Amino acid sequence: MKNQEQQDAKPWGIGQRIAFRFIFVYFVLKMALWSFIPVLGRYLYKFYYYPSFFVQNNILKWHDPPRWEHPPTGSGDTLDDWMLNVAYLSVSLLITLIWTALDRRRQSYRQLNTVLKIGLRYYLAMIMFSYGISKLFVLQMPYPSLAQFSTPLGEFTPMRFTWMYLGYSAPYQFFGGFMEVLGGLLIVFRRTLLLGLFVLLGVMGNVFLLNLFYGVPVKLFSFFLILIILYLLLEYGKRLIDFLSNRPTEPVEIPPYFDKPWQKYLRIGLKVAFLGYTFAYGFYQDYDYYKSGKERPSLAIEGAFDVDSFKRNGEDTTRWNRIVVSPRRSAGFGYGHITSGTSNFRKVNFSLDSTMNLTIKPSFDTTAIFEGRVEPRGDHQFVWQGISGADSLELVLRRNERNFRLDKQKFMWVMEQKDFY
């Protein structure tokens, strides 16, 4: 304990102090803790990308007129996100210079560093619970749909291909979520912090490499989480090197803080509240979403169909050959694709109301390519009549009951050559 006290009293070098100032500002900016405040966070989010737009509009002069809105894309690696990081790094550097000029006499920032590490631990745990619990219920990467099984392999983006093979195996996805949740729980408690950091370093290292090399647009965020893990591991660096080098290693002394009775009870109460909100409530929300998915409404035109007849303005013409429809969670909505000619493949969204009026729009487009009615003819045939632009269309569709080996083949302990070729 004496050695620990001597170490704590030792002043930091000037480089260490400057580095801490920069790291502290950058981490605080990057975490954007205000965004997690209910109601207020949703309001403030519309200003989230303003630092990025300031750089683009006023420094780089990229937009005329200036641009101040970020369209929802589902990607965390857009140009706006990269420029946001440039803004954060620039602001961090500027504040570090000012802080250094105004606070030259301070010898260390141990107390502020302790507060920062507590914040980083709980932030990291919250993120791990969010992603991990979702994987426990196999929600983040769902099992491939009929539309995906019917899509030619070469039509998938690297990310969608990755999502499919991860979603194909529920046990694998569950294990990944379990390790994320386990790591999150371990880092909440100081005595298990090091073990939790090692668990998360392995998990997030794998996630980052998948994001990086399979085109999953969460590279920036996953790398930021790894930076947090590495920073929290930094204080164990010398001990870990000694341990791995087969040299004597001193145990880590866990200094008491907030140790007055009322502070202790407050600390325990806040920890219980944090776990209750982020873990227990998050678990309940994902379970409820999982349960609602089991009750997904059916769609009357769900399935894969061959187009037996395709008439534009009453005449046979260049045709749609195959249409595949998979339902969404919301009643009356579906997604899939339309194949025409020999190689034209188009992803589309379907909307079908209770009176069997159908609208088809291409993905990421608001212009309908078909509006009309659907008339069932028995269990396996439909007639679609409507318009496409200025043309009238009439299609006769026949359900295709093709089975996919990838969908039907179950887990096997013993596998012969015929089972995997």
C-alpha positions in Angstrom: 0.0 0.0 0.0 2.9 2.3 0.7 4.3 1.8 -2.8 0.9 2.7 -4.2 0.7 5.9 -2.1 4.2 6.9 -3.3 3.2 6.2 -6.9 0.0 8.3 -6.5 2.1 11.2 -5.1 4.5 11.2 -7.9 4.0 14.1 -10.3 3.2 13.5 -13.9 5.6 14.4 -16.7 4.6 17.3 -18.9 4.0 15.0 -21.9 1.6 12.8 -19.8 -0.3 15.9 -18.6 -0.7 17.3 -22.1 -1.8 13.9 -23.4 -4.4 13.5 -20.7 -5.9 16.9 -21.5 -6.3 16.0 -25.1 -7.6 12.5 -24.4 -10.1 13.8 -21.8 -11.6 16.4 -24.1 -11.8 14.0 -27.1 -13.4 11.2 -25.1 -16.0 13.6 -23.6 -16.8 15.1 -27.0 -17.0 11.7 -28.7 -19.2 10.0 -26.0 -21.9 12.8 -26.4 -23.4 11.7 -23.2 -26.2 14.3 -23.6 -27.6 12.1 -26.4 -28.6 9.4 -23.9 -30.9 11.8 -21.9 -34.5 10.9 -22.5 -36.5 13.5 -24.6 -33.7 16.1 -24.4 -31.3 13.8 -26.3 -33.7 13.3 -29.2 -34.1 17.1 -29.4 -30.4 17.8 -29.3 -29.5 15.1 -31.8 -30.6 17.3 -34.7 -27.5 19.5 -33.8 -25.2 16.4 -33.5 -23.5 16.9 -36.9 -23.2 20.7 -36.7 -19.5 20.6 -35.9 -19.0 18.4 -39.1 -21.0 20.9 -41.2 -19.1 23.8 -39.7 -15.9 22.2 -41.1 -17.4 21.4 -44.4 -19.2 24.7 -44.9 -16.8 27.3 -43.4 -13.3 25.7 -43.6 -13.4 23.4 -46.6 -16.1 25.4 -48.5 -17.7 22.2 -49.9 -21.3 23.3 -50.0 -23.0 26.3 -51.6 -25.5 27.0 -50.1 -24.3 25.7 -46.7 -25.6 22.2 -45.7 -26.9 21.6 -42.1 -28.9 18.4 -42.3 -27.6 14.8 -42.1 -29.9 12.4 -43.9 -30.6 9.1 -42.0 -28.5 6.4 -43.7 -27.8 3.7 -41.1 -24.1 4.3 -41.7 -21.7 5.6 -39.1 -18.9 6.0 -41.6 -20.4 8.7 -43.9 -18.4 11.7 -44.9 -20.3 13.6 -42.3 -19.1 11.2 -39.6 -15.4 11.4 -40.8 -15.6 15.2 -40.8 -17.2 15.1 -37.3 -14.1 13.3 -36.1 -11.9 15.9 -37.7 -13.9 18.6 -35.9 -13.6 16.7 -32.5 -9.8 16.2 -33.0 -9.4 19.9 -33.9 -11.5 21.1 -30.9 -9.6 18.8 -28.6 -6.3 20.1 -29.8 -7.4 23.7 -29.4 -8.8 23.2 -25.9 -5.6 21.3 -24.9 -3.5 24.2 -26.0 -5.7 26.7 -23.9 -5.8 24.3 -21.0 -2.1 23.9 -21.0 -1.5 27.6 -21.1 -3.9 28.2 -18.2 -3.0 25.2 -16.0 0.8 24.9 -16.2 1.4 24.5 -12.5 -0.8 21.4 -11.9 1.3 18.3 -11.3 -1.2 15.6 -12.1 -4.9 14.9 -12.9 -5.4 11.7 -10.9 -8.8 12.6 -9.5 -10.1 13.8 -12.9 -8.6 10.7 -14.5 -10.5 8.5 -12.0 -13.8 10.3 -12.9 -13.0 9.9 -16.6 -12.3 6.2 -16.2 -15.5 5.7 -14.3 -17.4 7.4 -17.0 -15.7 5.4 -19.7 -16.5 2.1 -17.9 -20.1 2.8 -17.6 -20.4 4.2 -21.1 -18.7 1.1 -22.5 -20.9 -1.2 -20.4 -24.1 0.6 -21.6 -23.0 0.1 -25.3 -22.2 -3.6 -24.7 -25.5 -4.2 -23.1 -27.3 -2.5 -26.0 -25.6 -4.6 -28.7 -25.2 -7.8 -26.6 -28.8 -8.2 -25.4 -30.0 -7.6 -29.0 -27.8 -10.6 -30.0 -29.1 -12.8 -27.2 -32.5 -12.6 -28.9 -31.0 -12.9 -32.4 -32.3 -9.5 -33.3 -29.3 -7.6 -34.6 -28.6 -10.1 -37.5 -31.9 -11.9 -38.2 -32.1 -15.3 -39.9 -32.1 -14.8 -43.7 -35.5 -14.2 -45.3 -36.9 -15.9 -48.4 -36.0 -12.7 -50.4 -32.4 -13.1 -49.3 -32.3 -16.9 -50.0 -33.6 -16.1 -53.5 -31.1 -13.3 -54.2 -28.0 -14.3 -56.3 -24.9 -14.4 -54.1 -23.2 -11.8 -56.3 -25.9 -9.3 -55.7 -25.1 -8.9 -52.0 -23.0 -6.1 -50.6 -20.2 -7.3 -48.3 -22.1 -6.1 -45.3 -25.3 -7.8 -46.2 -23.4 -11.0 -47.0 -21.8 -10.8 -43.5 -25.1 -10.1 -41.8 -26.6 -13.2 -43.5 -23.9 -15.6 -42.4 -23.9 -14.3 -38.9 -27.7 -14.4 -38.7 -27.8 -17.9 -40.2 -26.3 -19.3 -37.0 -28.4 -18.3 -33.9 -26.0 -20.1 -31.4 -23.0 -18.2 -32.8 -24.8 -14.9 -32.6 -26.0 -15.7 -29.1 -22.5 -16.5 -28.0 -21.2 -13.2 -29.3 -24.0 -11.4 -27.4 -23.3 -13.3 -24.3 -19.6 -12.3 -24.3 -20.5 -8.7 -24.9 -23.0 -8.7 -22.0 -20.5 -10.6 -19.8 -17.7 -8.1 -20.5 -20.1 -5.2 -19.8 -21.1 -6.7 -16.4 -17.5 -7.4 -15.5 -16.3 -3.9 -16.1 -19.0 -2.4 -13.9 -17.2 -3.8 -10.8 -13.6 -2.7 -10.1 -12.4 -6.1 -8.9 -13.4 -7.8 -12.2 -12.5 -4.8 -14.4 -9.3 -6.3 -15.9 -11.0 -9.6 -16.8 -13.9 -7.7 -18.4 -11.5 -5.6 -20.4 -9.7 -8.6 -21.8 -13.1 -10.2 -22.7 -14.2 -7.0 -24.5 -10.8 -6.5 -26.2 -11.2 -9.9 -27.8 -14.9 -9.4 -28.7 -14.5 -5.9 -30.0 -11.3 -6.7 -31.8 -13.2 -9.3 -33.8 -16.1 -6.9 -34.4 -13.8 -4.1 -35.6 -12.0 -6.5 -38.1 -15.4 -7.6 -39.5 -16.5 -4.0 -39.8 -13.2 -3.0 -41.5 -12.8 -5.9 -43.9 -16.4 -6.7 -44.7 -17.6 -3.2 -45.4 -19.8 -2.9 -42.3 -20.3 0.9 -41.8 -19.5 1.0 -38.1 -15.7 1.2 -38.3 -15.3 4.5 -36.6 -17.5 3.7 -33.7 -16.1 0.2 -33.1 -12.6 1.6 -33.2 -13.6 4.3 -30.7 -14.7 1.5 -28.3 -11.4 -0.3 -28.7 -9.6 3.0 -27.8 -11.6 3.2 -24.6 -10.7 -0.4 -23.8 -7.0 0.3 -24.4 -7.1 3.4 -22.3 -8.6 1.6 -19.4 -6.0 -1.2 -19.8 -3.2 1.4 -19.8 -2.8 1.5 -16.0 -2.2 -2.3 -16.0 0.4 -2.1 -18.7 3.6 -2.6 -16.5 2.0 -5.3 -14.4 0.9 -7.2 -17.5 4.3 -7.0 -19.1 5.9 -8.2 -15.8 3.4 -11.1 -15.6 3.9 -12.1 -19.3 7.7 -11.9 -18.8 7.6 -14.2 -15.8 8.6 -11.5 -13.4 7.2 -10.7 -9.9 4.0 -8.7 -10.2 2.5 -6.6 -7.5 -1.3 -6.8 -7.0 -3.4 -3.8 -7.9 -4.4 -1.8 -4.9 -8.0 -0.6 -5.3 -8.1 2.7 -3.5 -11.3 3.6 -1.7 -13.2 6.6 -3.0 -16.6 7.9 -2.1 -16.1 5.9 1.1 -18.2 7.9 3.5 -21.4 6.1 4.5 -23.8 8.3 2.6 -21.4 8.3 -0.5 -21.1 4.5 -0.4 -24.9 4.0 -0.3 -25.3 6.6 -3.1 -22.7 4.9 -5.2 -24.4 1.5 -4.7 -27.8 3.0 -5.5 -26.5 4.6 -8.7 -24.9 1.4 -9.8 -28.1 -0.6 -9.2 -30.1 2.1 -11.0 -27.6 2.0 -13.9 -27.9 -1.8 -14.2 -31.6 -1.7 -13.8 -32.0 0.8 -16.6 -29.4 -0.3 -19.1 -29.4 -4.1 -18.5 -32.8 -5.1 -16.9 -34.9 -2.6 -18.8 -32.9 -3.2 -22.0 -33.4 -6.9 -21.6 -37.1 -6.4 -21.2 -37.4 -4.2 -24.3 -35.5 -6.6 -26.5 -37.5 -9.5 -25.2 -40.7 -7.6 -26.0 -39.5 -6.8 -29.5 -38.4 -10.5 -29.9 -41.9 -11.6 -28.9 -43.6 -9.2 -31.2 -41.5 -10.6 -34.1 -42.9 -14.1 -33.4 -46.3 -12.6 -34.1 -45.3 -10.9 -37.3 -48.4 -10.5 -39.5 -48.5 -12.5 -42.7 -48.6 -10.8 -46.1 -51.1 -12.1 -48.7 -48.5 -11.9 -51.5 -45.6 -13.4 -49.4 -43.5 -15.9 -51.3 -41.5 -16.4 -54.5 -43.3 -16.2 -57.8 -42.6 -17.0 -61.4 -44.3 -14.5 -63.8 -46.2 -16.6 -66.4 -47.6 -13.7 -68.2 -46.5 -10.0 -68.4 -48.4 -7.6 -70.6 -47.6 -3.9 -71.0 -50.5 -1.9 -72.6 -52.1 -5.3 -73.5 -49.1 -6.6 -75.4 -46.3 -9.1 -74.4 -43.1 -7.1 -73.9 -39.8 -7.0 -72.0 -41.0 -8.7 -68.9 -40.5 -9.2 -65.2 -39.5 -12.9 -64.8 -39.5 -13.5 -61.1 -40.8 -11.6 -58.0 -39.9 -12.5 -54.4 -41.7 -10.9 -51.4 -40.8 -11.2 -47.7 -43.0 -9.6 -45.0 -41.8 -6.8 -42.7 -42.8 -6.4 -39.1 -45.5 -3.9 -39.9 -48.7 -5.3 -41.4 -49.1 -4.7 -45.1 -45.5 -4.1 -45.8 -42.9 -6.3 -47.5 -39.5 -6.2 -49.2 -37.9 -8.3 -51.9 -36.8 -8.0 -55.5 -37.9 -8.2 -59.1 -35.8 -9.9 -61.8 -36.3 -9.0 -65.4 -34.5 -10.1 -68.6 -31.5 -12.3 -67.9 -29.6 -10.1 -65.4 -31.6 -7.1 -64.3 -32.1 -7.4 -60.6 -33.9 -4.7 -58.6 -34.6 -4.5 -54.9 -38.0 -3.2 -54.1 -40.5 -2.5 -51.2 -44.1 -3.6 -51.3 -47.2 -2.0 -49.7 -50.5 -3.9 -49.7 -53.6 -2.6 -48.0 -56.7 -4.4 -46.7 -58.5 -4.0 -50.1 -55.5 -5.6 -52.0 -54.3 -2.4 -53.5 -50.5 -2.9 -54.1 -47.8 -0.3 -54.5 -44.2 -1.2 -55.4 -41.3 1.2 -55.0 -37.6 0.6 -55.6 -35.4 0.7 -52.5 -34.2 4.2 -51.6 -36.7 5.7 -54.0 -40.2 7.2 -53.6 -41.3 6.8 -57.2 -43.7 3.9 -57.6 -43.0 1.4 -60.4 -46.3 -0.3 -60.0 -49.7 0.7 -58.5 -52.7 -1.5 -58.9 -54.8 -4.4 -57.5 -54.0 -8.0 -56.6 -56.6 -10.7 -57.4 -55.9 -14.2 -56.0 -56.6 -17.2 -58.2 -56.6 -20.2 -56.0 -53.7 -20.8 -53.5 -50.8 -20.5 -55.9 -51.7 -17.9 -58.5 -52.3 -14.1 -58.5 -53.2 -11.6 -61.1 -51.7 -8.1 -60.7 -53.4 -5.3 -62.7 -52.3 -1.7 -62.6 -50.1 1.1 -64.0 -46.4 1.8 -64.2 -45.9 5.4 -65.2 -48.1 6.0 -68.2 -48.4 2.3 -69.1 -50.9 -0.3 -68.0 -49.5 -3.6 -66.7 -51.1 -7.0 -66.2 -49.2 -9.9 -64.6 -50.1 -13.5 -63.9 -47.9 -14.9 -61.1 -47.5 -18.5 -60.1 -46.0 -19.4 -56.7 -42.6 -21.2 -56.8 -42.2 -23.7 -54.0 -38.5 -24.1 -54.4 -36.6 -25.4 -51.4 -33.1 -24.0 -50.5 -30.5 -26.4 -49.2 -29.0 -23.6 -47.0 -32.4 -23.1 -45.4 -33.2 -26.8 -44.8 -29.8 -28.3 -43.8 -29.6 -28.6 -40.0 -26.7 -28.9 -37.6 -24.8 -32.2 -37.9 -22.1 -33.7 -35.7 -21.0 -36.2 -38.3 -20.5 -34.8 -41.8 -19.6 -36.7 -44.9 -18.4 -35.2 -48.1 -22.0 -35.0 -49.5 -23.0 -32.9 -46.5 -20.7 -30.0 -47.2 -20.1 -30.0 -51.0 
